[in-house]
Amino acid sequence: MRLLSKFSHGTSLEARAARSLSLTVASFGTSQLIRLASNLILTRLLFPEAFGLMALVMVVLIGLGQFSDMGISPAIMQSRRGDDPDFLNTAWTIQIIRGVCLWLMTAALAWPMAQLYGEPALVGLLPVAGLSLLIDGFKTTRLETAQRHLKLGRLTILDLCVQSLTVFFTIVLAWWYKSVWALVMGPAISALLSVVFYALFLEGAGNRFRWERAARQELINFGKWILPATICGFVLSQSDKLILGKYLSLDQFGVYSIGFFLASFPILLGHMVNRRILIPIYREKPPHESVENFMALRRMRMAMTGGLMVLVAGFSAAGVWLVSLLYDPRYYDAGAIVTVLAIMHIPHIIILTYDQAAVATGDTRRFFIMAFAKAMFMVAGLIVGVEYAGLLGALIGQGAAMVATYPVVVWLARRIGAWDPLHDILFVGIALLITASCFWLNWAAILDLWHEYQI
């Protein structure tokens, strides 16, 4: 009981991290259940082409967001001035200016994107979807303050409320309009609800316009390597959509999007835990300073990677069955996509916990080098894979890209004392067993995908 009380009410880093991890996992699980329910309803109200169009819209929104990311959130989380009102208000002012510029850029890109993909509807869809980027700029920095101090309880509840209301409104719009417009208006609705809920219900002082020179300079210095790193992050996370959107028909692309939606659950959880919890741990207990710090990090790393591996094995083994159970026959091929893509995420999961080590120490230059290597290998893997083996080759190419990145990750992790070869070797062995088992279980569906999606 004393141990439970320690982690329930304690103020140590371990206690706060344990509570934050529990809340993050619970929040993610609930969030994904809401997403899945929404996805099942929307696939019955709409058509595969709608999801293909929305995937193209999201590529633009995510791309613009990452191509202009100055790292304001991680800057607040790691800075010694992260609780200073002048610093926070200057960050908020920069964030608003960025949001206005992003919306204007979304509108400017609408026609070129429509021409590139041969989809005239993008001319109208993109400016409306881009409103979410404008509204997001007004989010209070109380969000970053809560994450900085690992106080995620109220934030978790607010996030789930925002998501639930967004899903409700999106479903109502889809039922009413029977159009892709319901999906496009969803991000703007979510952004507006987030701005209102965070401002009303998160603890802390409100933001106001401020332009302090020292704060601005610190944010710019921190962000000068974060910006190119997030551009590489965009290439890493969205290159499959950019490349496959040109190779696949719109309905095939919609099927791929459904498969990606299901297969990405474990890696999305990993990124959320990484972003919310590991930066404070690396900042407060650098692994190079003591054996105790390194072993504490190893315990968390083992637990995180092990949990994600269990999820990957479950989704990969049950992918074909899950899609057959939940979706109508138009989405059959998404089952094999879930099986293969979940496995291809394993190399990324093994190296995931090294990502934030450099950011937490302020070494954003090395973080950029790692992000650049990941992005370049990902593009190469996708192009070579799709050219020689169709969609199945592109899926395998994504896993091969992360394997090729491993030497760069080791170089970064060793520089700051974070590399753990025992962790990596152990989970490589587990990964090989999972891969062999899941491919054997779903081999017939994988062969169908191979034959039907030759390009």
N, C-alpha and C positions, 0 to 999 in steps of 0.2 A: 504493500500500500504506500509506503514511503517513496518507493521508486516511482510509482504512478503519480503521486502528488508532486514529486520533483519535476516531472516532465509536464504536468498539467498546469502548474503555477509558478515554476521556477523562472528566474530571469537570466540564467546562464545562456551562453551561445548554444550549447547542446540542447537545452530545454526549448529555447525558441525555435531552433532548427527542426527539432522533432515535431513540435506543434505545427509549424509551418508546412512541413512535409506532409503530415496527416491531412491538414486542411487542403493542401494543393491536390493531393491524390483524390480526396473525397470530392472536391470541387470539379476536378477534371472528369472523374467518373460520371458525376451527375450531368455535367455539361455535355459529355459525349452521348449519354442516353437521350438528352433533349435533342441534340443534333440528329441522332439516328431516327428518333420518332418524327422529327420534322422532315428529314430526308425521305422517309417512307411515305409520308402523306403527300409531299410535294411531287414525288415521282409518279404518283397516281393522278394528281391533278394536272400535271404538266407533261412534257414530252422530252425525249432524250436531247433533241437539238437545243432546248432551252438551257439545259445544264452545260452543253458545249459552249453556247454563247456566254453564259455567266462565267465560265472558266476563263474565257478570253478577257472579259471585263475585269476579273479579279487579277489577272496577270498585270494589267495596266495599273490598277490601284496599288497593288503590292510593289510593283516596280517603281512607281513614282515615290511611294513612301520610303523605300529603301535607297533609292538613288539620291535622296535629299536628307538622309538620316544623319544628324550630327551627334547622335549618341547622348541625347539629353537625359534620358532615363538612367542609363548606366553611369553617366557623369554625376548625377545627383546621388546615386547609391554609393559610389566609391569616394566622393570628394569629402575633404575635411570640413568644407562649408555646406555640406548637404542639408543642414538644418537652418541655415542663415536665410532670413526672409528676403534680403536683397538679392542673394544668389538665386533663390527659388523664383522670385518675381521676374528677374531678368531672363531666366530659362523659359518661363511661361510666355513672356513677350516674344521671344524668338520663335517659340512654338506656334504662336498665332500667325506671325508673319509667314512662316513656312506653310501653314495650312492654306492661307489665301493664295500663295504662289502655286501650291500643288493643284488646287481646284482649277486655276487658270490654265495650267499645263494639261490637265485632263481634258478640258474642253478643246484645247489646241490639237491634241493628239487624236481626237475622235475621227476626223476624216482620214488621216493617213492610216490608222488602224483598220478602218472599214475597207480601204483600198487594198491593204496588204493581205487581209484574210478573205476578201471578197464577200463581206457581210455588211450591207448598207445599214442594217439596224444599229450598228455600233455608233453611228453618227449621233443618234439621239440617246442611246443608252449610257454612253460614257460620261457626258456632263452631269447627268442626274446621279449616277453612281459616285462621281467625284465629289459630290456635296459632303460625303462622309469624311473626306480628308480635310475639308474646310472646317467642319464642325469639331473634328477631333482636336484641332489646334487649341480649342478653348477648354480642354480637360484640365482640371485643377492638378497642381503638383502634389496635393495631398496623397494622390495615388502612389507616387514614388516614395514619399515619406513613409507610408505604411509598409511598403516593400523593403525599404532601407532598414527598418527596425524589426522586420519579420513579424509585423502585427497584421495578420492576414484574415482574421476572423470576420470582421465586418465587411471587408473588401470582397471576400468570397461570397457572402450572402448577396451583396449588391450585384456582383457579376452574374450570378445565377438569376436574379430578378430581371436584369437587363436582357439576358439571353432569352428567358421565358417569354417576356413581353414581345421581344423582336420576333420570335418564332410565331407567336399568336397572330401578330399583325401581318406577317408574311403569308401565313396560311390563309388568312381571311382575304388578302389581296389576290392570292393565287386562285382561290375558289371563285372570287368575283370576276377577275379579268381573264383567267385561263391564259396567261401570257407571261413571258420572261420578265416583264416589268415588275412583277411581284418580287422576284429574286433581286432585281437591281435596286429596288427601293429599300431592301432589307438593311444593307450597310449604313445608309443614312439614318434610318430609324434607330439602329443600335447605337450609333455615335451620339445622336441627340439624347437618348435615354441615359447614356453613360455620363455625359456632361452634366445633366440635371441631377442624377442620383449621387454622383461623387461630390458635387458641390453642396448638396443638401445634407448628406448623411456621413461623410468621412470627417474624422476629427482634424482640427487644425485651423489656422488662420486662412482667410480667403486670399486669392491672388489679386494683384493690381499691376498695372503697367509700370515697368522699371527698366532702366537701361544703364546699369552700373558697369563702368569700364572694366574693373578687375574681374567681375563675374563673367562678363562677355568674353574677355580674353581667355579665361580658364576654360570656358565651354568650347571656344573655338580651337584652342590648343588640344584639348582632349578629343574633339571631334574630327580633327584633320586626318586621322588615320581610321577612325570609326566610319567616316563617310565612304571611302573606297572599300572598306571591309564589308559594309552593308550592301554596297553595289554587288560585290562578289557573292554576298549572301543571297541576293535576289537571283543572280544567275544560278546559284546552287539549288535554290528551292523552286524556281519557276522555269528553268530551262527545259524541263520535260514538257511543260505546257506549250512553251514557245516553239519547240522543235516538233513535237508530235502534232500540234495544231496545224502544221503545214503538211504533214504526211497522212493524217487520218481524215476521214470524212467527219462531218459535224456530229452525226449520230454515233460513230465509233468513238469520237473524242468524248462524247457524253458518257458512254459506257466506261471508258478509261477513268473519267472523273469520279464515277461512282466507286470503281475499284480502288482508286487512290484514296478516296474518302474513308473507306473501311480500313485499308492497310496502314494508313498513317496514324491511327490512334496511338500506338506505343511511342513512336518517335515524337509526336506532338506532346505527349505527357513528359517525355524526357526533356524536351526543350523548355517546357514550363517550369519543371523542377530546377533545371540548370539555371534559368534566368532569375528565378525568384529566390533561390536558397544558396547556390554555390558562391555567388559574388560576395555576400556577407561572410561566408565561412572562409574563403580565400583571403578576404581583407583582414579579418580579425585573428585568424590562425594560419598564417602562411606556412605551407608544408616544409619549406627549406629551413625554418627556424629551429625546429626540434623534431625528434622522433615521435613524441606524443602527438604533435600536430599532424604529422604524416600518417600515423596510424588512425587517428580520428577521421581523416579524409578517406583513408582506405576503407574503413568500415562503412561510411556513407556511400562510397563509390560501389562497393560490392553489393550493398543492399539495393541501390538504384539500378545498376545494370542487371542484377539477378531478377528483380521485379519486371523490368522491361522485357527481358528474355522470355519470361513466362507468358507475358501478353503476346509477344511475337509468335511463339509456338502455338498459342491458342488460335490466333487469327489466321495464321498460315494453314494449320491443319484443318480448320473448320471453314476456310474461305469459300469453297465451292458450295458446301452445304448451306452456309449462312446466306449467300446470295440467292440460292434456290428457294430458301425458306421465306426470305423477306421481300424479294423483288419479283416482278413478272418476267416472263421468258425473254423480253427484249434485252434484259441486262445479264443474260446467262454468262457471257464471257468475262464479266467483271469478277466472277468467282476465282478463275485462274489468275487473274491480275492480282487479286488480294493475296493468294498463296505465294506467288513469286515475289511480288513487291515487298511484302512483309519480311521475307527472308533477306532481300537485298538491302533492307534497312539495318540489318544486324551489324555490319562493319561500322556504320555511323554511330550506332548505339554504344559500341565498345569504346570509341574514342570521344564520345560526347562530353564526358565530364572534364576533359582537358580544355574545352573551348573557352571557358570563362576565366581560366587562371591568369592569362596575360591581361585581360581587361581589369580584373580586380587589383592588379599591381600597377595599373596605369600604363603598361607597356602595349599600347595600341598598335605600334608599328609591327611587332611580331604577330599580333592577332590578325592584322591585315594580310601578312605573308601567308599565314595558314589558310585564311579565307580565300585568297587568290588561288592557291594551289587546289583547294577543294573545287572551286568553280571551274577552273580550266580542265581538270580531270573529269568532272561531271559532263561538261559539254562534249569532250572527246569521247567519253564512254557512250553517251546517247547517240551521237552521230554515227560512230562506227557500228554500234549495235543495231540501230534501225536500218542502216544501209545494207548490212550483211545478213540480218536475221529478223527483220520486221519488228513488230512491237515486242515480242519476247526478247529479242536481242537488246532493245532499248532498256527493258527492265533489268536484264542482267548487267548491262553496261553501267547502271546506277550503282550497283553493289561493287563492281570492279573499280569504279572511280574512287570510292572510299578506301578500298584496300590500297590503291596506289598512293593515296594521301598519307598513309600511316607514317612513313619516315619523316615527313614534315612535322606531323603532330608530335612525334617523339622528340625531335629537335627542339620544339617549343617547350614541351613539358619538362625536359631535362634542364633547360635554362633556369627554371624556377623551382626545381626540386619536386615536381608533381608527378613525374612518370612512375608508373607502377607496373612493371613487366609481369609480375605474378597475376595481377588482375587480368591483363590482356591475354596471356597464354591460357588461363583457365577458361575464359569465355570464348576464345577461339575454338577450343575443343568442344564446348557445349554447342556452339553454333554449328559445327559440322554435323553433330548428331541430329540437331533440329532440322537442318536442311535436308539430310538424307531421308528422314522419316516423313516430313511433310511433302516432299516431292514424290515419294513412293505412294503416299495416300491419294494424291491428286493428279497422278501422271496422265490419266486419260483426258482430263480437262485441260492440262497444260499442252498436250499434243493438239487438241482442238484449237487452242489459242494460236499455236504455231502455224497451223494450216490456214486458219481464217484471216489472220492479220499479217500475212506476207505483203510487203510493200514494193 
